[in-house]
Amino acid sequence: MKHQIWLCVAILGPLTAQAQDSPAPIPVIPQIAVTGRGEVKVSPDRATIQISVQTRAATAAAAATENATKQQSVLSALRALGLENDQLSTINYNVYPEQRYEQGKEPTIVAYNVTNTILVDVRKLGQVSPLIDAALSHGANMITSLQFYASNTEVARRGAIATAIEKARADADAAARAAHGSLGTLLEISIGPYSPPPPRPMMMARGATLDTVQLQTPINPGEETLSVEVSTRWKFIPGQ
């Protein structure tokens, strides 16, 4: 009988050689990790206005009819100032009874209130004041929200990124010199998640009527702050 011992030798030989090999150690690179924050001021160029018509009558139908007439007058006035249909949208319509409560008696309905609210998308800030004044002059009696926002922030965002990197490099260089070394090449950079500045609301005006609007409503959109954070890692070169 023949014994095939040579098979075992063929298998064990490479395994033994492989076990003797060890990976070369990976050199550790001294590093400095720094986070930088960049901020840029942006001027709003858009606005949204919530304009409401609120009416009250003895019946729901009467209140709704009066409301529809006034709201249609408001919409016509806004369109006359150049607004398109896609800039005007109804966001709330509410009918509710006004009740009187007396002790020991069932509540009784004394009137019905109807509120119709439209959202106006203003694409030219110079129209904000005329739009508010026109709405109040044609039947609107509630301005429930006025918010400004910037429609295009990409250029400002990139400027904030550049500022953040410059600050990170300056901090990393200061740290390297404080550690008696110098700053080497940039190893890694990560830009944090970005979200545009939220719309900036102004104080709400409620119950405004034609009697209170004698001059053009003064509006000042101001500025918004856009910020971006970046994380960086730099090579540190120890001093000799």
Phi, psi and omega per residue, in radians:
M1 nan 2.370 -3.129
K2 -1.710 2.392 3.116
H3 -1.863 2.232 -3.088
Q4 -1.627 1.153 3.139
I5 -1.195 -0.417 -3.086
W6 -1.109 -0.373 3.099
L7 -1.157 -0.725 3.134
C8 -1.119 -0.691 3.135
V9 -1.143 -0.686 -3.118
A10 -1.140 -0.579 -3.108
I11 -1.426 -0.784 -3.044
L12 -1.258 -0.482 -3.094
G13 -1.027 -0.978 -3.127
P14 -1.102 -0.644 -3.136
L15 -1.090 -0.718 3.138
T16 -1.143 -0.700 3.133
A17 -1.176 -0.671 -3.129
Q18 -1.170 -0.650 -3.139
A19 -1.140 -0.446 -3.118
Q20 -1.384 -0.340 -3.141
D21 -1.410 2.394 3.082
S22 -2.204 2.437 -3.114
P23 -1.120 2.549 3.117
A24 -1.226 2.433 3.138
P25 -1.107 2.418 3.119
I26 -1.473 2.152 -3.120
P27 -1.148 2.437 3.117
V28 -1.509 2.221 -3.138
I29 -1.712 2.055 3.084
P30 -1.055 2.362 -3.052
Q31 -2.370 2.778 3.029
I32 -2.203 2.175 3.126
A33 -1.865 2.222 -3.081
V34 -2.411 2.482 3.033
T35 -1.915 2.332 3.122
G36 -2.110 2.618 -3.132
R37 -2.205 2.252 3.120
G38 -2.048 2.424 3.140
E39 -2.234 2.463 3.129
V40 -2.387 2.402 3.079
K41 -1.474 2.340 3.092
V42 -2.217 2.552 3.131
S43 -1.715 2.229 3.101
P44 -1.062 2.545 3.077
D45 -2.225 0.049 3.120
R46 -2.351 2.876 3.096
A47 -2.663 2.712 2.981
T48 -2.192 2.449 -3.130
I49 -2.247 2.315 3.005
Q50 -1.774 2.042 -3.081
I51 -2.033 2.262 -3.083
S52 -2.148 2.584 2.964
V53 -2.030 2.142 3.118
Q54 -2.073 2.238 -3.133
T55 -2.226 2.770 -3.120
R56 -2.433 2.321 3.136
A57 -2.659 2.989 -3.092
A58 -1.191 -0.512 3.123
T59 -2.165 2.761 3.127
A60 -1.132 -0.673 -3.132
A61 -1.116 -0.732 -3.138
A62 -1.157 -0.729 3.126
A63 -1.139 -0.684 -3.135
A64 -1.197 -0.678 3.133
T65 -1.126 -0.807 3.110
E66 -1.089 -0.702 -3.134
N67 -1.109 -0.772 -3.125
A68 -1.082 -0.695 -3.141
T69 -1.115 -0.791 -3.126
K70 -1.207 -0.715 -3.126
Q71 -1.166 -0.621 3.090
Q72 -1.136 -0.641 3.083
S73 -1.139 -0.683 3.100
V74 -1.104 -0.827 -3.120
L75 -1.083 -0.703 3.124
S76 -1.115 -0.686 3.126
A77 -1.148 -0.679 3.135
L78 -1.207 -0.690 3.101
R79 -1.151 -0.582 3.118
A80 -1.133 -0.380 3.102
L81 -1.554 0.066 3.032
G82 1.873 0.047 -3.141
L83 -1.345 2.458 3.097
E84 -1.623 2.918 -3.110
N85 -1.076 -0.577 -3.121
D86 -1.273 -0.090 3.076
Q87 -1.708 -0.030 -3.090
L88 -2.196 2.120 -3.135
S89 -2.496 2.461 3.080
T90 -1.404 2.210 -3.105
I91 -2.018 -0.190 3.113
N92 -2.789 2.400 3.028
Y93 -2.468 2.106 -3.005
N94 -2.363 2.324 3.038
V95 -2.150 2.200 3.131
Y96 -2.552 2.539 -3.136
P97 -1.410 2.500 3.037
E98 -1.716 2.097 -3.012
Q99 -1.969 2.635 3.049
R100 -1.889 2.320 -3.118
Y101 -1.971 2.232 3.066
E102 -2.248 2.453 -3.079
Q103 -1.065 2.272 3.112
G104 1.417 0.077 -3.119
K105 -2.221 2.742 3.043
E106 -1.237 2.499 3.094
P107 -1.075 2.490 3.128
T108 -2.047 2.496 3.120
I109 -1.449 2.169 -3.129
V110 -1.837 -0.351 -3.141
A111 -2.956 2.963 3.074
Y112 -2.157 2.431 3.113
N113 -1.986 2.364 3.112
V114 -2.166 2.270 3.104
T115 -2.178 2.219 3.107
N116 -2.142 2.087 -3.076
T117 -2.027 2.283 3.074
I118 -2.012 2.611 3.064
L119 -1.824 2.183 -3.118
V120 -1.878 2.131 3.097
D121 -1.666 1.873 -3.066
V122 -1.689 2.106 -3.088
R123 -1.768 -0.068 3.056
K124 -2.327 2.015 -3.040
L125 -1.095 -0.425 3.105
G126 -1.139 -0.243 -3.139
Q127 -1.556 -0.189 -3.020
V128 -1.021 -0.951 -3.111
S129 -1.072 -0.865 3.110
P130 -1.044 -0.617 -3.141
L131 -1.165 -0.762 3.124
I132 -1.099 -0.804 -3.115
D133 -1.121 -0.707 3.140
A134 -1.144 -0.713 -3.140
A135 -1.115 -0.800 -3.132
L136 -1.176 -0.499 -3.128
S137 -1.382 -0.231 -3.073
H138 -2.057 0.344 2.997
G139 2.152 -0.293 3.089
A140 -1.212 2.483 3.122
N141 -2.313 0.183 3.063
M142 -2.533 2.189 2.935
I143 -1.901 1.750 -2.968
T144 -1.582 -0.208 3.132
S145 -2.865 2.443 2.998
L146 -2.444 2.054 -3.094
Q147 -2.289 2.439 3.091
F148 -1.878 2.564 3.081
Y149 -2.693 2.802 3.105
A150 -1.698 2.242 -3.062
S151 -1.458 -0.466 -3.117
N152 -2.315 1.921 -3.082
T153 -2.068 0.196 -3.064
E154 -1.112 -0.781 3.139
V155 -1.099 -0.763 3.121
A156 -1.128 -0.655 3.134
R157 -1.085 -0.786 3.134
R158 -1.139 -0.624 3.066
G159 -1.117 -0.670 3.107
A160 -1.172 -0.633 3.099
I161 -1.097 -0.794 3.138
A162 -1.069 -0.736 3.117
T163 -1.107 -0.727 -3.138
A164 -1.098 -0.711 3.133
I165 -1.172 -0.711 3.109
E166 -1.065 -0.729 3.120
K167 -1.162 -0.704 3.131
A168 -1.109 -0.736 3.132
R169 -1.129 -0.721 -3.137
A170 -1.110 -0.725 3.115
D171 -1.171 -0.708 3.130
A172 -1.133 -0.681 3.123
D173 -1.153 -0.704 3.112
A174 -1.125 -0.689 3.124
A175 -1.155 -0.701 -3.136
A176 -1.125 -0.755 3.140
R177 -1.184 -0.626 3.103
A178 -1.143 -0.495 3.116
A179 -1.585 0.271 3.090
H180 1.059 0.729 3.051
G181 -2.466 -2.754 3.130
S182 -2.439 2.839 -3.091
L183 -1.549 2.295 3.121
G184 -1.698 -2.644 -3.060
T185 -1.329 2.792 3.078
L186 -1.330 2.198 -3.107
L187 -1.686 -0.615 -3.073
E188 -2.744 2.539 3.057
I189 -2.469 2.385 -3.140
S190 -2.335 2.211 -3.139
I191 -1.652 2.184 -3.108
G192 -1.182 2.867 3.122
P193 -1.066 2.483 -3.084
Y194 -2.069 2.399 2.988
S195 -2.338 2.373 -3.102
P196 -1.117 2.738 3.125
P197 -1.037 2.418 -3.111
P198 -1.179 2.738 3.066
P199 -0.969 2.423 -3.092
R200 -1.706 1.930 -3.105
P201 -1.362 2.604 2.988
M202 -1.840 2.904 -3.125
M203 -1.019 2.373 -3.130
M204 -1.312 2.517 3.048
A205 -1.965 2.158 -3.099
R206 -2.112 2.513 3.050
G207 1.232 0.334 3.109
A208 -1.267 2.450 -3.141
T209 -2.278 3.118 -3.122
L210 -1.058 -0.568 -3.116
D211 -1.121 -0.441 -3.094
T212 -1.639 -0.086 -3.105
V213 -1.972 1.507 -3.141
Q214 -1.735 -0.576 3.114
L215 -2.049 2.892 3.107
Q216 -1.093 2.319 -3.107
T217 -1.094 2.133 3.136
P218 -1.306 2.308 -3.120
I219 -2.309 2.299 3.090
N220 -2.288 1.854 -3.064
P221 -1.236 -0.397 3.135
G222 1.175 -2.678 -3.126
E223 -2.293 2.784 3.079
E224 -2.084 2.709 3.126
T225 -1.862 2.157 3.091
L226 -1.848 2.281 -3.089
S227 -2.293 2.597 3.116
V228 -2.447 2.454 3.070
E229 -1.977 2.459 3.076
V230 -2.222 2.530 3.059
S231 -1.937 2.304 -3.076
T232 -2.273 2.689 3.005
R233 -2.290 2.288 -3.099
W234 -2.137 2.631 3.052
K235 -1.325 2.353 3.099
F236 -1.848 2.236 3.139
I237 -1.840 1.860 -3.112
P238 -1.097 2.594 3.094
G239 -1.247 2.659 -3.141
Q240 -1.432 nan nan
